[in-house]
Amino acid sequence: MKFNNYETIYILKPSTQEKNNLVIANKYKSLIKKYGGQNIFIQYRDRRHLSYEIKSYYDGIYVQINYTVSSNSIKIIEKAIRSNDDILRCLTIKCKK
């Protein structure tokens, strides 16, 4: 199984409380670990103004997760992130080592 480095950035609704933000991040950290993920690093990028409106919101809370996981697991992780109602937008990219 080949492991790759990935970076996922998701934008939370601005009304999400900090406590819920931590719960959501830990949920995805556990999910990544469940599928064999390693080197998980979470960065909170604070609340920022969006360049354009997304689902009637002009602000969002940015969270960045860097990790190493097998390419087979990435679709499962992305699907779980996209299914959360508190997340406005999500993007996962494959990073070079």
Residue frames relative to the residue before (quaternion, step in Angstrom):
aa qw qx qy qz dx dy dz
M 1.0000 0.0000 0.0000 0.0000 0.00 0.00 0.00
K 0.2936 -0.7726 0.5421 0.1516 3.57 -0.85 0.98
F 0.2180 -0.7705 0.5892 0.1078 3.54 -0.92 0.98
N 0.0998 -0.7874 0.6079 0.0225 3.55 -1.01 0.90
N 0.4620 -0.6390 0.5342 0.3046 3.54 -1.30 0.38
Y 0.0518 -0.7974 0.6012 -0.0080 3.55 -0.94 0.95
E 0.1482 -0.7424 0.6439 0.1107 3.50 -1.32 0.47
T 0.0705 -0.7846 0.6159 0.0059 3.56 -0.77 1.08
I 0.0518 -0.7624 0.6448 0.0188 3.53 -0.94 0.95
Y 0.0169 0.7893 -0.6138 0.0073 3.54 -0.88 0.93
I 0.3090 -0.7399 0.5765 0.1573 3.52 -1.23 0.66
L 0.2370 -0.7776 0.5728 0.1047 3.53 -0.74 1.14
K 0.6051 -0.5217 0.4455 0.4040 3.55 -1.24 0.42
P 0.5435 -0.6494 0.4167 0.3306 3.61 -0.97 0.75
S 0.6294 0.5482 -0.3317 0.4396 3.60 1.19 -0.42
T 0.4806 0.6702 -0.4378 0.3579 3.62 1.26 -0.11
Q 0.3768 -0.7349 0.5211 0.2155 3.55 -0.79 1.04
E 0.6481 -0.5486 0.3644 0.3823 3.57 -1.19 0.58
K 0.6119 0.5520 -0.3470 0.4478 3.59 1.04 -0.72
N 0.6815 0.4703 -0.2818 0.4848 3.59 0.94 -0.88
N 0.5810 0.5776 -0.3588 0.4473 3.56 1.13 -0.66
L 0.6717 0.4886 -0.2831 0.4795 3.59 0.95 -0.89
V 0.6316 0.5293 -0.3269 0.4627 3.59 1.02 -0.80
I 0.6608 0.5054 -0.3029 0.4649 3.59 0.93 -0.91
A 0.6671 0.5036 -0.3025 0.4581 3.60 0.89 -0.93
N 0.6725 0.4869 -0.2981 0.4709 3.60 0.95 -0.83
K 0.5884 0.5649 -0.3587 0.4538 3.58 1.13 -0.64
Y 0.7104 0.4385 -0.2638 0.4832 3.60 0.87 -0.90
K 0.5857 0.5533 -0.3665 0.4653 3.58 1.14 -0.56
S 0.6591 0.4972 -0.2970 0.4798 3.59 0.97 -0.85
L 0.6422 0.5262 -0.3167 0.4588 3.57 1.01 -0.82
I 0.6482 0.5094 -0.3122 0.4722 3.57 0.97 -0.84
K 0.6475 0.5078 -0.3110 0.4756 3.58 0.99 -0.83
K 0.6169 0.5688 -0.3356 0.4281 3.58 1.02 -0.82
Y 0.7501 0.3591 -0.1987 0.5185 3.58 1.04 -0.76
G 0.6850 -0.5399 0.2686 0.4088 3.56 1.15 0.65
G 0.3657 0.7529 -0.4764 0.2690 3.57 1.21 0.31
Q 0.1132 -0.7814 0.6127 0.0341 3.53 -1.16 0.72
N 0.8208 0.2651 -0.1829 0.4718 3.55 -1.37 0.17
I 0.2096 0.8041 -0.5233 0.1888 3.57 0.91 0.94
F 0.0183 0.7924 -0.6053 0.0729 3.54 -0.75 1.13
I 0.1195 -0.8080 0.5765 0.0245 3.59 -0.64 1.16
Q 0.0566 -0.7805 0.6225 0.0116 3.56 -0.94 0.97
Y 0.2566 -0.7443 0.5987 0.1478 3.55 -0.93 0.94
R 0.2105 -0.8289 0.5138 0.0678 3.56 -0.54 1.22
D 0.5259 -0.6753 0.3807 0.3500 3.58 1.24 0.32
R 0.6382 -0.5093 0.4253 0.3904 3.50 -1.41 -0.05
R 0.0028 0.8034 -0.5936 0.0463 3.56 -0.90 0.98
H 0.5264 -0.6064 0.4976 0.3280 3.50 -1.28 0.50
L 0.3718 -0.7281 0.5349 0.2131 3.57 -0.93 0.93
S 0.5497 -0.6239 0.4456 0.3317 3.58 -1.09 0.67
Y 0.7849 0.0267 -0.0056 0.6190 3.55 1.18 -0.60
E 0.6388 -0.5528 0.3868 0.3697 3.54 -1.26 0.45
I 0.0445 -0.7593 0.6491 0.0146 3.55 -1.04 0.91
K 0.8382 -0.1194 0.0270 0.5315 3.57 -0.61 1.20
S 0.6959 -0.4978 0.2394 0.4589 3.60 0.95 0.98
Y 0.5940 0.5326 -0.3828 0.4657 3.63 1.15 0.46
Y 0.2310 -0.7761 0.5758 0.1125 3.54 -1.09 0.83
D 0.7185 0.3038 -0.2087 0.5899 3.58 1.33 -0.12
G 0.0174 0.7978 -0.6026 -0.0001 3.55 -1.24 0.40
I 0.4043 -0.6804 0.5563 0.2529 3.54 -1.26 0.45
Y 0.2367 -0.8016 0.5409 0.0939 3.56 -0.59 1.20
V 0.0169 -0.7687 0.6392 -0.0137 3.55 -1.03 0.90
Q 0.1357 -0.7938 0.5915 0.0413 3.57 -0.89 1.00
I 0.0640 -0.7804 0.6219 0.0140 3.58 -0.94 0.96
N 0.1015 -0.7626 0.6377 0.0386 3.55 -0.86 1.06
Y 0.1528 0.7964 -0.5662 0.1478 3.59 -0.88 0.93
T 0.3269 -0.6910 0.6057 0.2207 3.51 -1.40 0.21
V 0.1576 0.7762 -0.5893 0.1593 3.57 -0.77 1.07
S 0.6059 -0.5523 0.4166 0.3927 3.57 -1.24 0.33
S 0.5772 -0.6149 0.4140 0.3426 3.56 -1.09 0.67
N 0.5828 0.5851 -0.3680 0.4272 3.60 1.20 -0.43
S 0.7088 0.4911 -0.2504 0.4401 3.59 1.07 -0.75
I 0.5437 0.6748 -0.3983 0.3006 3.58 1.11 -0.52
K 0.6349 0.5320 -0.3423 0.4436 3.63 0.99 -0.70
I 0.6354 0.5261 -0.3237 0.4634 3.58 1.04 -0.78
I 0.6622 0.5038 -0.2971 0.4683 3.57 0.96 -0.91
E 0.6569 0.5097 -0.3099 0.4612 3.60 0.91 -0.88
K 0.6440 0.5281 -0.3210 0.4509 3.58 0.96 -0.85
A 0.6510 0.5123 -0.3121 0.4652 3.58 0.99 -0.83
I 0.6584 0.5017 -0.3116 0.4666 3.59 0.97 -0.82
R 0.6900 0.4930 -0.2835 0.4478 3.59 0.88 -0.90
S 0.6443 0.5491 -0.3259 0.4209 3.61 1.14 -0.52
N 0.5532 0.6117 -0.3916 0.4080 3.61 1.25 -0.21
D 0.4322 -0.7309 0.4752 0.2307 3.59 -0.78 1.04
D 0.6327 0.5446 -0.3312 0.4397 3.61 1.17 -0.48
I 0.6505 0.5086 -0.3133 0.4691 3.60 1.23 -0.31
L 0.3257 -0.7648 0.5321 0.1608 3.54 -0.76 1.12
R 0.7997 -0.0528 0.0978 0.5900 3.56 0.90 -0.94
C 0.0805 -0.7902 0.6075 0.0086 3.55 -1.15 0.70
L 0.0048 0.7851 -0.6190 0.0221 3.58 -1.06 0.79
T 0.0652 -0.7768 0.6261 0.0183 3.57 -0.92 0.97
I 0.0286 -0.7915 0.6105 -0.0021 3.54 -0.91 0.96
K 0.4268 -0.6640 0.5516 0.2697 3.52 -1.23 0.59
C 0.2229 -0.7915 0.5611 0.0951 3.58 -0.77 1.08
K 0.4593 -0.6413 0.5338 0.3045 3.51 -1.20 0.55
K 0.5424 -0.6336 0.4437 0.3279 3.56 -1.13 0.65
